[in-house]
Amino acid sequence: MNYSRAALSIALAIISSTALAADYPAPKQADWVARDFKLHSGETMPELRLHYTTVGEPGGQPVLVLHGSGGSAASMLTPGFAAELFGSGQPLDASKYYIIIPDG
């Protein structure tokens, strides 16, 4: 009997955490392209492409989030982390802010 109660508790916890994880808008990926980008050395790159991910709508207050790694924005978008940061009522609520996460 205790095993079934424990199993039910675990199942409810998993379902609850899954529901919380989806409490922010779906991330969108895109590229920004600068043409004829001039370097300080005087050289010119014909095209500089920067990949980025956004969360929220462009009409929101923009927030640039730098993940500080050689990785990708995916590290900021794990279900537990993103829901705690970008979810409703959280510090960077994506319904209020336009989150921009560049990838190097």
C-alpha positions as a printed NumPy array, in Angstrom:
array([[  0.   ,   0.   ,   0.   ],
       [  2.82 ,   2.424,   0.848],
       [  4.501,   1.639,  -2.474],
       [  1.435,   2.654,  -4.458],
       [  1.117,   5.871,  -2.459],
       [  4.793,   6.665,  -3.095],
       [  4.412,   5.876,  -6.801],
       [  1.37 ,   8.143,  -7.014],
       [  3.268,  10.948,  -5.278],
       [  6.187,  10.608,  -7.684],
       [  3.865,  10.568, -10.704],
       [  2.095,  13.723,  -9.517],
       [  5.422,  15.461,  -8.911],
       [  6.601,  14.616, -12.427],
       [  3.35 ,  15.821, -13.984],
       [  3.486,  19.045, -11.952],
       [  7.083,  19.8  , -12.917],
       [  6.295,  19.15 , -16.582],
       [  3.401,  21.601, -16.447],
       [  5.606,  24.244, -14.839],
       [  8.357,  23.735, -17.391],
       [  6.047,  24.748, -20.236],
       [  5.037,  28.023, -18.557],
       [  6.904,  30.308, -20.966],
       [  6.639,  31.037, -24.714],
       [  8.376,  28.706, -27.129],
       [ 11.911,  29.855, -27.989],
       [ 12.556,  31.06 , -31.539],
       [ 15.902,  30.885, -33.327],
       [ 17.202,  33.187, -36.032],
       [ 20.351,  34.72 , -37.505],
       [ 21.387,  38.356, -37.727],
       [ 23.663,  39.161, -40.658],
       [ 25.995,  42.153, -40.93 ],
       [ 27.306,  42.665, -44.436],
       [ 30.746,  44.171, -45.134],
       [ 31.703,  44.026, -41.455],
       [ 34.884,  46.034, -40.891],
       [ 37.433,  44.782, -38.367],
       [ 39.724,  47.071, -36.373],
       [ 42.616,  45.849, -38.539],
       [ 40.967,  47.371, -41.598],
       [ 40.   ,  44.018, -43.065],
       [ 36.406,  43.481, -44.113],
       [ 34.356,  40.345, -43.686],
       [ 31.814,  40.051, -46.491],
       [ 29.296,  38.6  , -44.052],
       [ 29.178,  38.223, -40.275],
       [ 26.418,  35.917, -39.08 ],
       [ 25.302,  35.828, -35.44 ],
       [ 22.875,  33.151, -34.319],
       [ 20.475,  33.923, -31.489],
       [ 17.452,  32.575, -29.65 ],
       [ 14.582,  34.678, -28.351],
       [ 11.863,  34.018, -25.8  ],
       [  8.824,  36.288, -25.642],
       [  7.45 ,  38.879, -28.019],
       [  9.485,  41.69 , -29.636],
       [  7.142,  44.282, -28.087],
       [  8.37 ,  43.425, -24.586],
       [ 11.22 ,  45.156, -22.777],
       [ 14.386,  43.706, -24.37 ],
       [ 16.818,  41.807, -22.151],
       [ 20.124,  40.468, -23.454],
       [ 21.12 ,  37.275, -21.627],
       [ 24.734,  36.215, -22.075],
       [ 25.205,  32.587, -21.109],
       [ 28.941,  33.005, -20.58 ],
       [ 30.051,  29.785, -22.184],
       [ 31.303,  28.429, -25.446],
       [ 28.08 ,  26.447, -25.627],
       [ 24.726,  27.475, -26.992],
       [ 21.546,  29.1  , -25.764],
       [ 20.208,  25.589, -25.233],
       [ 21.982,  25.588, -21.862],
       [ 19.62 ,  28.384, -20.771],
       [ 16.528,  26.644, -22.114],
       [ 16.438,  23.415, -20.154],
       [ 12.922,  22.865, -18.769],
       [ 13.768,  23.41 , -15.114],
       [ 16.059,  26.388, -15.665],
       [ 13.984,  28.26 , -18.245],
       [ 10.722,  27.849, -16.33 ],
       [ 12.366,  29.284, -13.213],
       [ 13.801,  32.23 , -15.116],
       [ 11.368,  32.995, -17.963],
       [  8.082,  31.587, -16.624],
       [  5.057,  33.565, -15.516],
       [  5.838,  35.639, -12.424],
       [  9.555,  34.797, -12.575],
       [ 12.419,  37.359, -12.662],
       [ 12.555,  37.501, -16.471],
       [  8.888,  36.764, -17.17 ],
       [  8.752,  36.284, -20.951],
       [  5.254,  37.757, -21.08 ],
       [  6.819,  41.096, -20.038],
       [ 10.345,  40.864, -21.446],
       [ 11.799,  40.021, -24.846],
       [ 14.689,  37.719, -23.985],
       [ 17.566,  37.635, -26.489],
       [ 20.239,  34.961, -26.03 ],
       [ 23.064,  35.212, -28.591],
       [ 25.175,  32.238, -29.608],
       [ 28.758,  33.   , -30.515]])
